[in-house]
Amino acid sequence: MKILVINCGSSSLKYQLIDMENEKNLASGLVERIGIEGSVLTQKVEGREKYIVKTPMQDHKDAIKIVLNVLVDKENGVIADMSEISAVGHRVVHGGEKYSKSVLIDDEVMAALEEVAKLAPLHNPPNIIGINACRELMPNTPMSVVFDTAFHQTLPEEAYLYALPYELYTNYGIRKYGFHGTSHKYVSGVAAEMMHKDIKDLKIITCHLGNGASITAVDGGKSVDTSMGFTPLAGIVMGTRCGDIDPAIIPFVMKEMNLSIEEVNNLMNKKSGVLGVSGVSSDFRDIEDAAWKEGNKRAQLALDIFNYRVRQTVGSYVAAMDGVDCIVFTAGLGENSPETREAVCSKLSYLGIKLDLEKNKSRGKALEISTPESKVKVFVVPTNEELMIARDTMNLIK
């Protein structure tokens, strides 16, 4: 069984074709600049050079057509024809309260996605466009939708409700939803396997650290708290997002700087975070270079703030779960920055954490980086959201 995984952004599309017999990635690709001059597709297949297609793509339907053509291309493709694709799994950021698990797509599901789109106006609309395009091009192929929010639907009320008038929750759905759920679910499961224990017996804190970042408390395999909230703006500091701040800052800044709602929203989402503090970049690699090679104090301050917020959140989740068995680092920064992992763990010594500094030098590999005597285990687990989506899709169509 081969499953195509699609992840649509506003002007981009990521895809993977996975053979579920051995969970092998047959091909992965990225389509960029959809609807913009300079549209390009780049496909990677193990053992081959990158295959690049530069051609105009007016919309996501054009992009998906080209993806399908490339997959069956005689010279550069990986399948003989479209009939080899058993199903398509789509990533959708927001499922609201209605969906606590992945579902097969039908007209009722599509109507629900349209209804909840206002909760994720930057993410859900392009997700929906991609699904509609696939349904039109592959009308007889079963499709599923896998929600970033679904894993967090197990949060207890005291964790997901805000101390606002209750009617704001009942009338408008204002509550903590959490995101990156597919990643948190995947890496916590892998960590349990690496510990040779049933996840139901473990308390795990997963740190998805990248340009977008979130931390989740996983108790017995269920998410019981997570740092992102009603939107992905909440929680720890990120590349361009401010994370948690005093909400009274917003009207103050709007008045003092004469900003509109759209402008202050743009300021918090795209001009803040480590970019705003450092003044250098939203890319942690650039900030690390500026801090360590150039002695840039604001760049170092941005790193210090980020690491502090990660430690602070980890500590709060130890309290929420009344303990922790292991901590997992994943995503771009979590997988590839030994310095970040060391900075976070060095001030969690009260938990009995001891890092193996040699093992911690590793990048992008699944391994334990704590010492044998460490009371709390620490792991690096490369995330694989696409495989998680493919697994859910396979289970649904079976």
DAFENRA-V889585 format. One record per residue. N is the residue number from 1. SS is DSSP state (H for helix, E for strand, C for the rest). OMEGA is omega in radians with two decimals (NA if undefined). D_LAST is the distance of its C-alpha to the last C-alpha in whole Angstrom. Layout:
n:N ss:SS omega:OMEGA d_last:D_LAST
n:N ss:SS omega:OMEGA d_last:D_LAST
This chain:
n:1 ss:C omega:3.12 d_last:11
n:2 ss:E omega:-3.09 d_last:13
n:3 ss:E omega:3.10 d_last:13
n:4 ss:E omega:3.12 d_last:16
n:5 ss:E omega:-3.08 d_last:17
n:6 ss:E omega:3.10 d_last:20
n:7 ss:E omega:-3.06 d_last:22
n:8 ss:E omega:2.95 d_last:25
n:9 ss:C omega:-3.07 d_last:28
n:10 ss:C omega:3.13 d_last:31
n:11 ss:C omega:-3.12 d_last:33
n:12 ss:C omega:3.12 d_last:30
n:13 ss:E omega:3.03 d_last:27
n:14 ss:E omega:3.11 d_last:25
n:15 ss:E omega:3.01 d_last:22
n:16 ss:E omega:2.98 d_last:20
n:17 ss:E omega:-3.02 d_last:18
n:18 ss:E omega:3.03 d_last:16
n:19 ss:E omega:-3.00 d_last:15
n:20 ss:C omega:3.07 d_last:12
n:21 ss:C omega:3.12 d_last:14
n:22 ss:C omega:-3.12 d_last:17
n:23 ss:C omega:3.14 d_last:16
n:24 ss:E omega:3.06 d_last:19
n:25 ss:E omega:-3.12 d_last:20
n:26 ss:E omega:-3.14 d_last:21
n:27 ss:E omega:3.03 d_last:23
n:28 ss:E omega:-3.09 d_last:24
n:29 ss:E omega:3.12 d_last:26
n:30 ss:E omega:3.03 d_last:28
n:31 ss:E omega:-3.10 d_last:30
n:32 ss:E omega:3.04 d_last:33
n:33 ss:C omega:3.06 d_last:36
n:34 ss:C omega:-3.12 d_last:34
n:35 ss:C omega:-3.12 d_last:36
n:36 ss:C omega:3.10 d_last:39
n:37 ss:C omega:3.13 d_last:41
n:38 ss:C omega:3.12 d_last:40
n:39 ss:C omega:-3.09 d_last:36
n:40 ss:E omega:3.04 d_last:35
n:41 ss:E omega:3.06 d_last:32
n:42 ss:E omega:3.14 d_last:32
n:43 ss:E omega:3.10 d_last:29
n:44 ss:E omega:3.03 d_last:29
n:45 ss:C omega:-3.09 d_last:27
n:46 ss:C omega:3.11 d_last:28
n:47 ss:C omega:3.13 d_last:32
n:48 ss:C omega:3.01 d_last:33
n:49 ss:C omega:3.10 d_last:35
n:50 ss:C omega:3.07 d_last:34
n:51 ss:E omega:-3.05 d_last:33
n:52 ss:E omega:3.09 d_last:35
n:53 ss:E omega:3.08 d_last:35
n:54 ss:E omega:-3.10 d_last:37
n:55 ss:C omega:3.13 d_last:37
n:56 ss:C omega:3.06 d_last:37
n:57 ss:C omega:-3.06 d_last:34
n:58 ss:C omega:-3.09 d_last:35
n:59 ss:C omega:-3.10 d_last:32
n:60 ss:H omega:3.09 d_last:28
n:61 ss:H omega:3.07 d_last:28
n:62 ss:H omega:-3.10 d_last:30
n:63 ss:H omega:-3.11 d_last:29
n:64 ss:H omega:3.05 d_last:25
n:65 ss:H omega:-3.11 d_last:27
n:66 ss:H omega:3.07 d_last:28
n:67 ss:H omega:-3.12 d_last:25
n:68 ss:H omega:3.11 d_last:24
n:69 ss:H omega:-3.14 d_last:27
n:70 ss:H omega:-3.12 d_last:27
n:71 ss:H omega:-3.12 d_last:24
n:72 ss:C omega:3.12 d_last:25
n:73 ss:C omega:-3.05 d_last:29
n:74 ss:C omega:-3.09 d_last:30
n:75 ss:C omega:-3.00 d_last:32
n:76 ss:C omega:-3.11 d_last:30
n:77 ss:C omega:-3.11 d_last:27
n:78 ss:C omega:3.09 d_last:24
n:79 ss:C omega:-3.09 d_last:22
n:80 ss:C omega:3.11 d_last:23
n:81 ss:C omega:-3.03 d_last:22
n:82 ss:H omega:-3.10 d_last:19
n:83 ss:H omega:3.12 d_last:17
n:84 ss:H omega:3.10 d_last:16
n:85 ss:E omega:-3.06 d_last:14
n:86 ss:E omega:-3.09 d_last:11
n:87 ss:E omega:3.08 d_last:11
n:88 ss:E omega:3.07 d_last:13
n:89 ss:E omega:-3.11 d_last:14
n:90 ss:E omega:3.00 d_last:17
n:91 ss:E omega:3.04 d_last:19
n:92 ss:E omega:-3.04 d_last:21
n:93 ss:C omega:-2.96 d_last:24
n:94 ss:C omega:3.06 d_last:25
n:95 ss:C omega:-3.12 d_last:22
n:96 ss:C omega:3.12 d_last:25
n:97 ss:C omega:-3.01 d_last:25
n:98 ss:C omega:-3.02 d_last:23
n:99 ss:C omega:3.09 d_last:20
n:100 ss:C omega:3.09 d_last:19
n:101 ss:C omega:3.13 d_last:16
n:102 ss:C omega:-3.10 d_last:13
n:103 ss:E omega:3.00 d_last:12
n:104 ss:E omega:-3.05 d_last:11
n:105 ss:C omega:2.95 d_last:14
n:106 ss:C omega:-3.08 d_last:16
n:107 ss:H omega:3.13 d_last:20
n:108 ss:H omega:3.10 d_last:21
n:109 ss:H omega:3.13 d_last:19
n:110 ss:H omega:3.10 d_last:21
n:111 ss:H omega:3.13 d_last:24
n:112 ss:H omega:3.11 d_last:24
n:113 ss:H omega:3.11 d_last:24
n:114 ss:H omega:-3.10 d_last:27
n:115 ss:H omega:-3.07 d_last:28
n:116 ss:H omega:-3.07 d_last:28
n:117 ss:H omega:-3.12 d_last:29
n:118 ss:H omega:3.11 d_last:32
n:119 ss:H omega:3.10 d_last:31
n:120 ss:H omega:-3.01 d_last:30
n:121 ss:C omega:3.13 d_last:32
n:122 ss:C omega:-2.98 d_last:33
n:123 ss:C omega:-3.03 d_last:29
n:124 ss:H omega:-3.12 d_last:27
n:125 ss:H omega:3.08 d_last:28
n:126 ss:H omega:3.05 d_last:28
n:127 ss:H omega:-3.12 d_last:24
n:128 ss:H omega:3.12 d_last:24
n:129 ss:H omega:3.14 d_last:26
n:130 ss:H omega:3.11 d_last:24
n:131 ss:H omega:-3.14 d_last:21
n:132 ss:H omega:3.12 d_last:23
n:133 ss:H omega:3.13 d_last:24
n:134 ss:H omega:-3.13 d_last:20
n:135 ss:H omega:3.12 d_last:19
n:136 ss:H omega:-3.10 d_last:23
n:137 ss:H omega:-3.09 d_last:22
n:138 ss:C omega:-2.99 d_last:19
n:139 ss:C omega:-3.08 d_last:18
n:140 ss:C omega:-3.13 d_last:16
n:141 ss:C omega:3.12 d_last:13
n:142 ss:E omega:-3.11 d_last:11
n:143 ss:E omega:3.11 d_last:12
n:144 ss:E omega:3.02 d_last:12
n:145 ss:E omega:-3.12 d_last:15
n:146 ss:E omega:-2.99 d_last:16
n:147 ss:E omega:3.03 d_last:19
n:148 ss:C omega:-3.07 d_last:22
n:149 ss:C omega:-2.95 d_last:23
n:150 ss:H omega:-3.08 d_last:20
n:151 ss:H omega:-3.07 d_last:21
n:152 ss:H omega:3.13 d_last:25
n:153 ss:H omega:3.07 d_last:24
n:154 ss:H omega:3.10 d_last:25
n:155 ss:C omega:3.06 d_last:28
n:156 ss:C omega:-3.09 d_last:31
n:157 ss:H omega:-3.10 d_last:33
n:158 ss:H omega:3.12 d_last:36
n:159 ss:H omega:-3.05 d_last:34
n:160 ss:H omega:-3.13 d_last:33
n:161 ss:C omega:3.04 d_last:36
n:162 ss:C omega:-3.14 d_last:39
n:163 ss:C omega:3.07 d_last:42
n:164 ss:C omega:3.05 d_last:43
n:165 ss:C omega:-3.00 d_last:44
n:166 ss:H omega:-3.12 d_last:41
n:167 ss:H omega:3.10 d_last:41
n:168 ss:H omega:3.06 d_last:40
n:169 ss:H omega:-3.07 d_last:36
n:170 ss:H omega:-3.08 d_last:36
n:171 ss:H omega:-3.01 d_last:37
n:172 ss:H omega:3.10 d_last:36
n:173 ss:C omega:-3.14 d_last:33
n:174 ss:C omega:-3.10 d_last:35
n:175 ss:C omega:3.03 d_last:34
n:176 ss:C omega:3.08 d_last:32
n:177 ss:C omega:-3.11 d_last:29
n:178 ss:C omega:-3.10 d_last:29
n:179 ss:C omega:-3.07 d_last:27
n:180 ss:C omega:-3.03 d_last:25
n:181 ss:H omega:-3.14 d_last:23
n:182 ss:H omega:3.12 d_last:20
n:183 ss:H omega:-3.13 d_last:23
n:184 ss:H omega:3.13 d_last:24
n:185 ss:H omega:-3.10 d_last:21
n:186 ss:H omega:-3.01 d_last:20
n:187 ss:H omega:3.09 d_last:24
n:188 ss:H omega:3.10 d_last:25
n:189 ss:H omega:3.11 d_last:22
n:190 ss:H omega:3.12 d_last:23
n:191 ss:H omega:3.11 d_last:27
n:192 ss:H omega:3.10 d_last:26
n:193 ss:H omega:-3.14 d_last:24
n:194 ss:H omega:3.09 d_last:28
n:195 ss:C omega:-3.10 d_last:30
n:196 ss:C omega:3.13 d_last:28
n:197 ss:C omega:3.05 d_last:27
n:198 ss:C omega:-3.11 d_last:25
n:199 ss:H omega:3.12 d_last:24
n:200 ss:H omega:-3.12 d_last:25
n:201 ss:H omega:-3.01 d_last:29
n:202 ss:C omega:2.99 d_last:29
n:203 ss:E omega:-2.99 d_last:31
n:204 ss:E omega:3.00 d_last:30
n:205 ss:E omega:-3.11 d_last:32
n:206 ss:E omega:-3.09 d_last:30
n:207 ss:E omega:3.10 d_last:32
n:208 ss:E omega:-2.98 d_last:30
n:209 ss:C omega:3.10 d_last:34
n:210 ss:C omega:3.09 d_last:34
n:211 ss:C omega:2.88 d_last:36
n:212 ss:C omega:-3.02 d_last:34
n:213 ss:C omega:3.05 d_last:33
n:214 ss:E omega:-3.12 d_last:32
n:215 ss:E omega:-3.07 d_last:32
n:216 ss:E omega:3.01 d_last:30
n:217 ss:E omega:-3.11 d_last:31
n:218 ss:E omega:-3.09 d_last:28
n:219 ss:E omega:-3.13 d_last:29
n:220 ss:C omega:3.13 d_last:26
n:221 ss:C omega:-3.11 d_last:23
n:222 ss:E omega:3.06 d_last:24
n:223 ss:E omega:-3.14 d_last:26
n:224 ss:E omega:2.97 d_last:29
n:225 ss:E omega:-3.14 d_last:31
n:226 ss:E omega:-2.94 d_last:31
n:227 ss:C omega:3.07 d_last:34
n:228 ss:C omega:-2.98 d_last:33
n:229 ss:C omega:3.08 d_last:33
n:230 ss:C omega:3.07 d_last:33
n:231 ss:C omega:3.09 d_last:33
n:232 ss:C omega:3.12 d_last:33
n:233 ss:C omega:-3.03 d_last:37
n:234 ss:C omega:3.03 d_last:37
n:235 ss:C omega:-3.09 d_last:37
n:236 ss:C omega:3.07 d_last:39
n:237 ss:C omega:-3.14 d_last:41
n:238 ss:C omega:-3.10 d_last:39
n:239 ss:C omega:3.13 d_last:40
n:240 ss:C omega:-3.11 d_last:41
n:241 ss:C omega:-3.03 d_last:40
n:242 ss:C omega:-3.02 d_last:42
n:243 ss:C omega:-3.08 d_last:40
n:244 ss:C omega:3.04 d_last:42
n:245 ss:C omega:3.00 d_last:45
n:246 ss:C omega:-3.08 d_last:48
n:247 ss:C omega:3.12 d_last:47
n:248 ss:H omega:3.07 d_last:50
n:249 ss:H omega:-3.03 d_last:51
n:250 ss:H omega:3.10 d_last:49
n:251 ss:H omega:3.12 d_last:52
n:252 ss:H omega:-3.13 d_last:54
n:253 ss:H omega:3.12 d_last:53
n:254 ss:H omega:-3.12 d_last:53
n:255 ss:H omega:-3.07 d_last:56
n:256 ss:H omega:-3.08 d_last:58
n:257 ss:H omega:-3.14 d_last:56
n:258 ss:C omega:-3.11 d_last:56
n:259 ss:C omega:3.03 d_last:52
n:260 ss:C omega:3.08 d_last:50
n:261 ss:H omega:-3.13 d_last:47
n:262 ss:H omega:-3.10 d_last:45
n:263 ss:H omega:3.14 d_last:47
n:264 ss:H omega:3.06 d_last:47
n:265 ss:H omega:3.09 d_last:43
n:266 ss:H omega:3.12 d_last:43
n:267 ss:H omega:-3.09 d_last:46
n:268 ss:H omega:-3.07 d_last:43
n:269 ss:H omega:-2.96 d_last:40
n:270 ss:H omega:-3.08 d_last:42
n:271 ss:C omega:-3.05 d_last:45
n:272 ss:C omega:3.14 d_last:45
n:273 ss:H omega:-3.13 d_last:43
n:274 ss:H omega:3.03 d_last:45
n:275 ss:H omega:-3.11 d_last:46
n:276 ss:H omega:-3.12 d_last:48
n:277 ss:H omega:-3.04 d_last:49
n:278 ss:H omega:-3.02 d_last:50
n:279 ss:C omega:-3.06 d_last:51
n:280 ss:C omega:-3.00 d_last:50
n:281 ss:C omega:2.97 d_last:46
n:282 ss:C omega:-3.14 d_last:42
n:283 ss:C omega:-3.07 d_last:41
n:284 ss:H omega:3.13 d_last:42
n:285 ss:H omega:3.12 d_last:43
n:286 ss:H omega:-3.12 d_last:46
n:287 ss:H omega:3.10 d_last:47
n:288 ss:H omega:3.11 d_last:47
n:289 ss:H omega:-3.13 d_last:49
n:290 ss:H omega:-3.10 d_last:51
n:291 ss:H omega:-2.97 d_last:52
n:292 ss:H omega:-3.10 d_last:52
n:293 ss:C omega:-3.08 d_last:54
n:294 ss:C omega:-3.13 d_last:56
n:295 ss:C omega:-3.13 d_last:57
n:296 ss:C omega:-3.03 d_last:55
n:297 ss:H omega:3.12 d_last:56
n:298 ss:H omega:3.08 d_last:53
n:299 ss:H omega:3.09 d_last:51
n:300 ss:H omega:3.11 d_last:51
n:301 ss:H omega:3.12 d_last:51
n:302 ss:H omega:3.11 d_last:48
n:303 ss:H omega:-3.14 d_last:46
n:304 ss:H omega:3.13 d_last:48
n:305 ss:H omega:-3.14 d_last:47
n:306 ss:H omega:-3.11 d_last:43
n:307 ss:H omega:3.11 d_last:43
n:308 ss:H omega:-3.12 d_last:45
n:309 ss:H omega:3.09 d_last:42
n:310 ss:H omega:3.13 d_last:40
n:311 ss:H omega:-3.13 d_last:42
n:312 ss:H omega:-3.12 d_last:43
n:313 ss:H omega:3.09 d_last:39
n:314 ss:H omega:3.14 d_last:38
n:315 ss:H omega:-3.13 d_last:41
n:316 ss:H omega:-3.14 d_last:40
n:317 ss:H omega:2.98 d_last:36
n:318 ss:H omega:3.10 d_last:38
n:319 ss:H omega:-3.11 d_last:40
n:320 ss:H omega:-3.11 d_last:37
n:321 ss:H omega:-3.07 d_last:35
n:322 ss:C omega:3.09 d_last:38
n:323 ss:C omega:3.09 d_last:38
n:324 ss:C omega:3.11 d_last:36
n:325 ss:C omega:3.12 d_last:34
n:326 ss:E omega:3.09 d_last:33
n:327 ss:E omega:-3.08 d_last:34
n:328 ss:E omega:3.05 d_last:31
n:329 ss:E omega:3.13 d_last:32
n:330 ss:E omega:-3.10 d_last:30
n:331 ss:H omega:-2.95 d_last:30
n:332 ss:H omega:-3.12 d_last:33
n:333 ss:H omega:-3.12 d_last:36
n:334 ss:H omega:-3.11 d_last:34
n:335 ss:H omega:-2.91 d_last:33
n:336 ss:H omega:-3.14 d_last:36
n:337 ss:C omega:3.06 d_last:39
n:338 ss:H omega:-3.11 d_last:41
n:339 ss:H omega:3.11 d_last:44
n:340 ss:H omega:-3.13 d_last:41
n:341 ss:H omega:3.14 d_last:40
n:342 ss:H omega:-3.14 d_last:43
n:343 ss:H omega:3.13 d_last:45
n:344 ss:H omega:-3.02 d_last:42
n:345 ss:H omega:-3.06 d_last:42
n:346 ss:C omega:3.14 d_last:46
n:347 ss:C omega:2.98 d_last:47
n:348 ss:C omega:-3.07 d_last:44
n:349 ss:H omega:3.11 d_last:46
n:350 ss:H omega:3.10 d_last:47
n:351 ss:H omega:-3.09 d_last:43
n:352 ss:C omega:3.13 d_last:44
n:353 ss:C omega:3.04 d_last:42
n:354 ss:C omega:3.14 d_last:44
n:355 ss:E omega:2.93 d_last:43
n:356 ss:C omega:-3.00 d_last:43
n:357 ss:C omega:3.11 d_last:45
n:358 ss:C omega:3.11 d_last:44
n:359 ss:H omega:-3.12 d_last:40
n:360 ss:H omega:3.12 d_last:40
n:361 ss:H omega:-3.11 d_last:42
n:362 ss:C omega:3.12 d_last:38
n:363 ss:C omega:2.98 d_last:36
n:364 ss:C omega:3.13 d_last:33
n:365 ss:C omega:3.09 d_last:32
n:366 ss:C omega:3.10 d_last:30
n:367 ss:E omega:3.03 d_last:32
n:368 ss:E omega:-3.13 d_last:34
n:369 ss:C omega:3.05 d_last:38
n:370 ss:E omega:3.13 d_last:39
n:371 ss:C omega:3.13 d_last:42
n:372 ss:C omega:-3.10 d_last:41
n:373 ss:C omega:3.13 d_last:44
n:374 ss:C omega:-3.11 d_last:42
n:375 ss:C omega:3.05 d_last:41
n:376 ss:C omega:-3.13 d_last:38
n:377 ss:E omega:3.10 d_last:36
n:378 ss:E omega:-3.09 d_last:35
n:379 ss:E omega:2.86 d_last:33
n:380 ss:E omega:3.12 d_last:32
n:381 ss:C omega:3.06 d_last:28
n:382 ss:C omega:-3.11 d_last:27
n:383 ss:C omega:3.12 d_last:25
n:384 ss:C omega:-3.11 d_last:22
n:385 ss:H omega:-3.12 d_last:20
n:386 ss:H omega:3.10 d_last:18
n:387 ss:H omega:3.11 d_last:16
n:388 ss:H omega:3.11 d_last:16
n:389 ss:H omega:3.14 d_last:14
n:390 ss:H omega:3.12 d_last:12
n:391 ss:H omega:3.13 d_last:11
n:392 ss:H omega:-3.13 d_last:10
n:393 ss:H omega:3.12 d_last:9
n:394 ss:H omega:3.14 d_last:6
n:395 ss:H omega:3.14 d_last:5
n:396 ss:H omega:-3.09 d_last:5
n:397 ss:H omega:3.07 d_last:4
n:398 ss:C omega:NA d_last:0
